[in-house]
Amino acid sequence: MIRAYIVDDERLAVQRLARLLNESSRVEVAGSSCDAVDALEYLRANQVDVLFLDIQMPGLTGFDLLAALDRPPLVVFTTAYDAYALNAFDSAAVDYLLKPIEPERLARALDKVERLAGRPRPDVRALARELAAQLAPVPLQRIASRVGERTTLLDVSRITHFVARDKLTFAVVGGREHIVDPTLAQLEQRLDSRRFIRIHRSTIVNAAFVQELYPAVDGGVLVKLKDDAKSELSVARDRVRELKQRLGI
């Protein structure tokens, strides 16, 4: 059995690929992650035969992850990317799959992994570092909200703000709160910094929805949003200057 690990920032993509691999009866899915940093920690401590890896992820890209591994496993990319990069890695004995992944194409990739298993693995770290430098991190475009067995994909551009409360993180769309997995600190690294601004230890706001800034009764500053709920958010005193600068005030 091939031991595999899956890394993709889209949880639904991870779940679908894991299902296809399990159905193949050729692969043991040793683990998966939607966070490249968590995946890096796992792969440094555990050996797998093949890594199914997305390239364009917020924070660490797939190339960043490979460059940080001392002994990278065989890699099958699960993304569409510039042909020159894929061809370069193909010469280093890897494969790639375009999403959505088709079972027949996955089967051919597994054939290649089986042929290469046990052979000396080329050192791809130098090439990974070079390509990582050329690939700017892609800001988060969608985020999943899971409640029980139901998963809702939220368009990040429609989120007015994120708020942390009771050890949970909520994305707010149209005045409605949706529980999401990342912490505010993680979101700061993954969101488009030109659009999203941390205004409080418990709040990140989408600048596109800021309508008004005005004094609060306690001497602080409040932000009024142009959303259906006419939300009002408190701005921490030490973040007022940065917020005004970012808004061009």
Contacts in CASP RR format, 6 or more apart in sequence:
PFRMAT RR
TARGET T0000
AUTHOR 0000-0000-0000
METHOD contacts of the structure
MODEL  1
MIRAYIVDDERLAVQRLARLLNESSRVEVAGSSCDAVDALEYLRANQVDV
LFLDIQMPGLTGFDLLAALDRPPLVVFTTAYDAYALNAFDSAAVDYLLKP
IEPERLARALDKVERLAGRPRPDVRALARELAAQLAPVPLQRIASRVGER
TTLLDVSRITHFVARDKLTFAVVGGREHIVDPTLAQLEQRLDSRRFIRIH
RSTIVNAAFVQELYPAVDGGVLVKLKDDAKSELSVARDRVRELKQRLGI
1 26 0 8 1.000
1 27 0 8 1.000
1 28 0 8 1.000
2 26 0 8 1.000
2 27 0 8 1.000
2 28 0 8 1.000
2 49 0 8 1.000
2 50 0 8 1.000
2 110 0 8 1.000
2 113 0 8 1.000
2 114 0 8 1.000
2 117 0 8 1.000
3 27 0 8 1.000
3 28 0 8 1.000
3 30 0 8 1.000
3 47 0 8 1.000
3 48 0 8 1.000
3 49 0 8 1.000
3 50 0 8 1.000
4 21 0 8 1.000
4 27 0 8 1.000
4 28 0 8 1.000
4 29 0 8 1.000
4 30 0 8 1.000
4 31 0 8 1.000
4 48 0 8 1.000
4 49 0 8 1.000
4 50 0 8 1.000
4 51 0 8 1.000
4 52 0 8 1.000
5 29 0 8 1.000
5 30 0 8 1.000
5 31 0 8 1.000
5 32 0 8 1.000
5 33 0 8 1.000
5 39 0 8 1.000
5 42 0 8 1.000
5 43 0 8 1.000
5 46 0 8 1.000
5 48 0 8 1.000
5 50 0 8 1.000
5 51 0 8 1.000
5 52 0 8 1.000
5 73 0 8 1.000
6 14 0 8 1.000
6 17 0 8 1.000
6 18 0 8 1.000
6 21 0 8 1.000
6 29 0 8 1.000
6 31 0 8 1.000
6 32 0 8 1.000
6 33 0 8 1.000
6 51 0 8 1.000
6 52 0 8 1.000
6 78 0 8 1.000
7 32 0 8 1.000
7 33 0 8 1.000
7 34 0 8 1.000
7 36 0 8 1.000
7 39 0 8 1.000
7 51 0 8 1.000
7 52 0 8 1.000
7 53 0 8 1.000
7 54 0 8 1.000
7 57 0 8 1.000
7 62 0 8 1.000
7 65 0 8 1.000
8 14 0 8 1.000
8 17 0 8 1.000
8 32 0 8 1.000
8 34 0 8 1.000
8 52 0 8 1.000
8 53 0 8 1.000
8 54 0 8 1.000
8 57 0 8 1.000
8 78 0 8 1.000
9 34 0 8 1.000
9 35 0 8 1.000
9 36 0 8 1.000
9 54 0 8 1.000
9 57 0 8 1.000
9 58 0 8 1.000
9 140 0 8 1.000
10 34 0 8 1.000
10 54 0 8 1.000
10 142 0 8 1.000
10 144 0 8 1.000
11 34 0 8 1.000
11 144 0 8 1.000
11 146 0 8 1.000
11 151 0 8 1.000
12 144 0 8 1.000
12 151 0 8 1.000
12 153 0 8 1.000
13 54 0 8 1.000
13 78 0 8 1.000
13 99 0 8 1.000
14 32 0 8 1.000
14 33 0 8 1.000
14 34 0 8 1.000
16 100 0 8 1.000
16 101 0 8 1.000
17 52 0 8 1.000
17 78 0 8 1.000
17 101 0 8 1.000
17 106 0 8 1.000
18 29 0 8 1.000
18 32 0 8 1.000
20 101 0 8 1.000
20 103 0 8 1.000
20 106 0 8 1.000
21 27 0 8 1.000
21 29 0 8 1.000
21 52 0 8 1.000
21 106 0 8 1.000
22 29 0 8 1.000
23 103 0 8 1.000
24 103 0 8 1.000
24 106 0 8 1.000
24 107 0 8 1.000
24 110 0 8 1.000
26 110 0 8 1.000
26 114 0 8 1.000
27 110 0 8 1.000
30 46 0 8 1.000
30 48 0 8 1.000
31 42 0 8 1.000
33 39 0 8 1.000
33 42 0 8 1.000
34 181 0 8 1.000
35 186 0 8 1.000
36 57 0 8 1.000
36 59 0 8 1.000
36 60 0 8 1.000
36 61 0 8 1.000
36 62 0 8 1.000
36 64 0 8 1.000
36 65 0 8 1.000
37 59 0 8 1.000
37 60 0 8 1.000
39 65 0 8 1.000
40 60 0 8 1.000
40 65 0 8 1.000
40 68 0 8 1.000
40 69 0 8 1.000
43 51 0 8 1.000
43 65 0 8 1.000
43 69 0 8 1.000
43 73 0 8 1.000
44 69 0 8 1.000
44 70 0 8 1.000
47 71 0 8 1.000
47 73 0 8 1.000
48 73 0 8 1.000
49 73 0 8 1.000
49 74 0 8 1.000
49 113 0 8 1.000
49 117 0 8 1.000
50 73 0 8 1.000
50 74 0 8 1.000
50 75 0 8 1.000
50 76 0 8 1.000
50 113 0 8 1.000
51 72 0 8 1.000
51 73 0 8 1.000
51 74 0 8 1.000
51 75 0 8 1.000
51 76 0 8 1.000
52 76 0 8 1.000
52 78 0 8 1.000
52 97 0 8 1.000
53 62 0 8 1.000
53 65 0 8 1.000
53 66 0 8 1.000
53 75 0 8 1.000
53 76 0 8 1.000
53 77 0 8 1.000
53 78 0 8 1.000
54 62 0 8 1.000
54 77 0 8 1.000
54 78 0 8 1.000
54 79 0 8 1.000
55 61 0 8 1.000
55 62 0 8 1.000
55 63 0 8 1.000
55 77 0 8 1.000
55 79 0 8 1.000
55 81 0 8 1.000
55 85 0 8 1.000
55 135 0 8 1.000
56 62 0 8 1.000
56 79 0 8 1.000
56 81 0 8 1.000
56 135 0 8 1.000
56 138 0 8 1.000
57 137 0 8 1.000
57 138 0 8 1.000
58 137 0 8 1.000
58 138 0 8 1.000
58 139 0 8 1.000
58 140 0 8 1.000
58 189 0 8 1.000
58 190 0 8 1.000
58 191 0 8 1.000
59 137 0 8 1.000
59 189 0 8 1.000
59 190 0 8 1.000
60 68 0 8 1.000
60 137 0 8 1.000
61 132 0 8 1.000
61 135 0 8 1.000
61 137 0 8 1.000
62 128 0 8 1.000
62 132 0 8 1.000
63 128 0 8 1.000
63 129 0 8 1.000
63 131 0 8 1.000
63 132 0 8 1.000
63 135 0 8 1.000
64 128 0 8 1.000
64 132 0 8 1.000
66 72 0 8 1.000
66 75 0 8 1.000
66 124 0 8 1.000
66 125 0 8 1.000
66 128 0 8 1.000
67 125 0 8 1.000
67 128 0 8 1.000
67 129 0 8 1.000
67 132 0 8 1.000
69 125 0 8 1.000
71 121 0 8 1.000
72 121 0 8 1.000
72 124 0 8 1.000
72 125 0 8 1.000
72 128 0 8 1.000
73 121 0 8 1.000
74 93 0 8 1.000
74 94 0 8 1.000
74 113 0 8 1.000
74 116 0 8 1.000
74 117 0 8 1.000
74 121 0 8 1.000
75 89 0 8 1.000
75 94 0 8 1.000
75 124 0 8 1.000
76 94 0 8 1.000
76 95 0 8 1.000
76 96 0 8 1.000
76 97 0 8 1.000
76 109 0 8 1.000
76 113 0 8 1.000
77 86 0 8 1.000
77 89 0 8 1.000
77 94 0 8 1.000
77 95 0 8 1.000
77 96 0 8 1.000
77 97 0 8 1.000
78 96 0 8 1.000
78 97 0 8 1.000
78 99 0 8 1.000
78 101 0 8 1.000
79 96 0 8 1.000
79 98 0 8 1.000
79 99 0 8 1.000
80 98 0 8 1.000
80 99 0 8 1.000
81 96 0 8 1.000
85 131 0 8 1.000
86 96 0 8 1.000
88 127 0 8 1.000
88 131 0 8 1.000
89 96 0 8 1.000
89 124 0 8 1.000
89 127 0 8 1.000
90 96 0 8 1.000
92 122 0 8 1.000
92 124 0 8 1.000
92 127 0 8 1.000
93 116 0 8 1.000
93 119 0 8 1.000
93 121 0 8 1.000
93 122 0 8 1.000
94 124 0 8 1.000
95 108 0 8 1.000
95 109 0 8 1.000
95 112 0 8 1.000
95 113 0 8 1.000
97 105 0 8 1.000
97 106 0 8 1.000
97 109 0 8 1.000
98 105 0 8 1.000
139 156 0 8 1.000
139 190 0 8 1.000
139 191 0 8 1.000
139 192 0 8 1.000
139 193 0 8 1.000
140 156 0 8 1.000
140 187 0 8 1.000
140 190 0 8 1.000
140 191 0 8 1.000
140 192 0 8 1.000
141 155 0 8 1.000
141 156 0 8 1.000
141 157 0 8 1.000
142 153 0 8 1.000
142 154 0 8 1.000
142 155 0 8 1.000
142 156 0 8 1.000
143 153 0 8 1.000
143 154 0 8 1.000
143 156 0 8 1.000
143 159 0 8 1.000
143 171 0 8 1.000
143 180 0 8 1.000
143 182 0 8 1.000
144 151 0 8 1.000
144 152 0 8 1.000
144 153 0 8 1.000
144 154 0 8 1.000
144 180 0 8 1.000
144 181 0 8 1.000
145 151 0 8 1.000
145 152 0 8 1.000
145 153 0 8 1.000
145 154 0 8 1.000
145 171 0 8 1.000
145 178 0 8 1.000
145 179 0 8 1.000
145 180 0 8 1.000
146 152 0 8 1.000
146 179 0 8 1.000
146 181 0 8 1.000
147 179 0 8 1.000
152 178 0 8 1.000
154 171 0 8 1.000
154 173 0 8 1.000
154 178 0 8 1.000
154 180 0 8 1.000
156 191 0 8 1.000
156 192 0 8 1.000
157 195 0 8 1.000
157 206 0 8 1.000
157 208 0 8 1.000
158 173 0 8 1.000
158 174 0 8 1.000
159 171 0 8 1.000
159 172 0 8 1.000
159 173 0 8 1.000
159 206 0 8 1.000
160 172 0 8 1.000
160 173 0 8 1.000
160 174 0 8 1.000
160 175 0 8 1.000
160 205 0 8 1.000
160 206 0 8 1.000
160 209 0 8 1.000
160 225 0 8 1.000
160 227 0 8 1.000
160 231 0 8 1.000
161 172 0 8 1.000
161 203 0 8 1.000
161 204 0 8 1.000
161 205 0 8 1.000
161 206 0 8 1.000
161 209 0 8 1.000
161 225 0 8 1.000
161 231 0 8 1.000
161 233 0 8 1.000
162 169 0 8 1.000
162 170 0 8 1.000
162 171 0 8 1.000
162 172 0 8 1.000
162 180 0 8 1.000
162 184 0 8 1.000
162 187 0 8 1.000
162 196 0 8 1.000
162 203 0 8 1.000
162 204 0 8 1.000
163 169 0 8 1.000
163 170 0 8 1.000
163 172 0 8 1.000
163 177 0 8 1.000
163 202 0 8 1.000
163 203 0 8 1.000
163 204 0 8 1.000
164 170 0 8 1.000
164 183 0 8 1.000
164 184 0 8 1.000
164 201 0 8 1.000
164 202 0 8 1.000
164 203 0 8 1.000
165 202 0 8 1.000
168 179 0 8 1.000
169 179 0 8 1.000
169 180 0 8 1.000
169 181 0 8 1.000
169 182 0 8 1.000
169 183 0 8 1.000
169 184 0 8 1.000
169 187 0 8 1.000
170 177 0 8 1.000
170 178 0 8 1.000
170 179 0 8 1.000
170 180 0 8 1.000
171 177 0 8 1.000
171 178 0 8 1.000
171 180 0 8 1.000
172 178 0 8 1.000
172 227 0 8 1.000
172 231 0 8 1.000
174 227 0 8 1.000
174 228 0 8 1.000
174 229 0 8 1.000
175 227 0 8 1.000
175 228 0 8 1.000
175 229 0 8 1.000
175 231 0 8 1.000
182 190 0 8 1.000
184 198 0 8 1.000
184 201 0 8 1.000
184 202 0 8 1.000
184 203 0 8 1.000
184 204 0 8 1.000
187 196 0 8 1.000
187 204 0 8 1.000
188 196 0 8 1.000
188 198 0 8 1.000
188 204 0 8 1.000
191 204 0 8 1.000
195 206 0 8 1.000
195 207 0 8 1.000
195 208 0 8 1.000
196 204 0 8 1.000
196 205 0 8 1.000
196 206 0 8 1.000
196 207 0 8 1.000
197 204 0 8 1.000
197 205 0 8 1.000
197 207 0 8 1.000
197 242 0 8 1.000
197 243 0 8 1.000
197 246 0 8 1.000
198 204 0 8 1.000
198 239 0 8 1.000
199 205 0 8 1.000
199 223 0 8 1.000
199 233 0 8 1.000
199 234 0 8 1.000
199 235 0 8 1.000
199 236 0 8 1.000
199 239 0 8 1.000
199 243 0 8 1.000
200 233 0 8 1.000
200 234 0 8 1.000
200 235 0 8 1.000
200 236 0 8 1.000
200 239 0 8 1.000
201 236 0 8 1.000
203 233 0 8 1.000
203 234 0 8 1.000
205 223 0 8 1.000
205 225 0 8 1.000
205 233 0 8 1.000
207 246 0 8 1.000
207 247 0 8 1.000
209 225 0 8 1.000
209 226 0 8 1.000
209 227 0 8 1.000
210 223 0 8 1.000
210 224 0 8 1.000
210 225 0 8 1.000
210 226 0 8 1.000
210 247 0 8 1.000
211 224 0 8 1.000
211 225 0 8 1.000
211 226 0 8 1.000
212 223 0 8 1.000
212 224 0 8 1.000
213 221 0 8 1.000
213 222 0 8 1.000
213 223 0 8 1.000
213 224 0 8 1.000
213 235 0 8 1.000
213 243 0 8 1.000
213 244 0 8 1.000
213 247 0 8 1.000
213 249 0 8 1.000
214 221 0 8 1.000
214 222 0 8 1.000
214 224 0 8 1.000
215 221 0 8 1.000
215 222 0 8 1.000
216 222 0 8 1.000
216 234 0 8 1.000
220 234 0 8 1.000
220 235 0 8 1.000
220 237 0 8 1.000
220 240 0 8 1.000
221 234 0 8 1.000
221 235 0 8 1.000
221 237 0 8 1.000
221 240 0 8 1.000
221 243 0 8 1.000
222 232 0 8 1.000
222 233 0 8 1.000
222 234 0 8 1.000
222 235 0 8 1.000
223 232 0 8 1.000
223 233 0 8 1.000
223 234 0 8 1.000
223 235 0 8 1.000
223 243 0 8 1.000
224 230 0 8 1.000
224 231 0 8 1.000
224 232 0 8 1.000
225 231 0 8 1.000
225 232 0 8 1.000
225 233 0 8 1.000
235 243 0 8 1.000
END
